[in-house]
Amino acid sequence: MEKMPAKLLFGRSIVGNLGSVIGTVKDVIFDEKLGKLVSLEVEPSENSPIKIEEGRNVLIPYKIVVSVKDVVVIDEKCLNKVNIRPSS
């Protein structure tokens, strides 16, 4: 993936590569020691396959992001294999 400012991710829709609408990027989690983006804070959409307490955002590991263009595309098959947790 090409480099882009993290602030350009805010507000972008997140979709799965199998067609699901996951949610919207609300924030990013950056590891200063590693110098890498590690998670996206996501507000799940109403019909998102990610089920979490209503009104709570979730953290999705950036390693499952496949592409970033007009939307953020994630590998939906990995959703059950990674640690998706509520944001603080």
C-alpha positions in Angstrom: 0.0 0.0 0.0 1.2 3.5 -0.7 1.8 5.9 2.1 -0.8 8.5 3.1 -1.5 10.7 6.1 -3.5 8.9 8.8 -5.9 11.7 9.1 -7.2 10.8 5.6 -8.6 7.6 7.0 -11.0 9.4 9.4 -14.6 9.0 8.3 -13.9 6.5 5.6 -16.2 3.5 5.2 -14.8 0.1 6.0 -16.0 -2.8 3.8 -15.1 -6.5 3.8 -13.7 -8.2 0.7 -16.8 -10.5 0.8 -19.2 -7.5 0.6 -20.1 -6.7 4.2 -20.3 -3.1 5.3 -18.3 -3.1 8.5 -18.4 0.5 9.7 -16.6 3.8 9.7 -13.1 4.8 10.8 -13.3 7.1 13.8 -9.6 7.1 14.9 -6.3 5.3 14.4 -3.9 3.7 16.9 -0.3 4.3 16.2 2.6 2.5 17.9 5.4 5.1 18.2 8.1 2.6 19.1 7.4 0.5 16.0 6.5 3.5 13.9 3.5 1.7 12.5 -0.3 2.0 12.5 -1.6 -0.9 14.6 -5.4 -0.6 14.8 -8.3 1.3 13.4 -11.0 2.5 15.8 -14.3 1.6 14.1 -17.9 2.6 14.7 -19.7 -0.6 13.5 -22.5 -0.1 11.0 -26.0 -1.2 11.9 -25.7 -4.5 10.0 -22.0 -5.1 10.6 -20.8 -8.7 11.1 -19.0 -7.3 14.2 -21.3 -7.6 17.1 -20.4 -5.5 20.1 -22.3 -3.6 22.8 -24.4 -1.0 21.1 -22.9 2.5 21.0 -19.3 1.1 21.5 -16.6 1.4 18.9 -14.2 -1.5 18.3 -10.5 -1.8 17.5 -9.7 -3.7 14.3 -6.0 -4.7 13.8 -4.5 -2.9 10.8 -2.8 -6.1 9.6 -6.2 -7.3 8.1 -6.5 -4.2 5.9 -6.2 -5.2 2.3 -6.6 -1.9 0.5 -7.2 1.8 1.2 -8.7 3.9 -1.6 -12.1 5.6 -1.4 -13.0 3.0 1.3 -10.9 0.8 3.5 -11.2 -2.9 2.5 -10.5 -5.6 5.1 -10.0 -9.3 4.8 -13.4 -10.5 6.2 -12.1 -14.1 6.6 -9.7 -12.8 9.3 -12.4 -11.2 11.4 -12.9 -14.4 13.5 -9.1 -15.0 13.7 -8.0 -11.6 15.1 -8.6 -9.9 18.5 -11.4 -7.4 17.9 -12.0 -5.6 21.2 -14.0 -2.6 22.4 -12.2 0.7 22.4 -11.6 2.4 25.7 
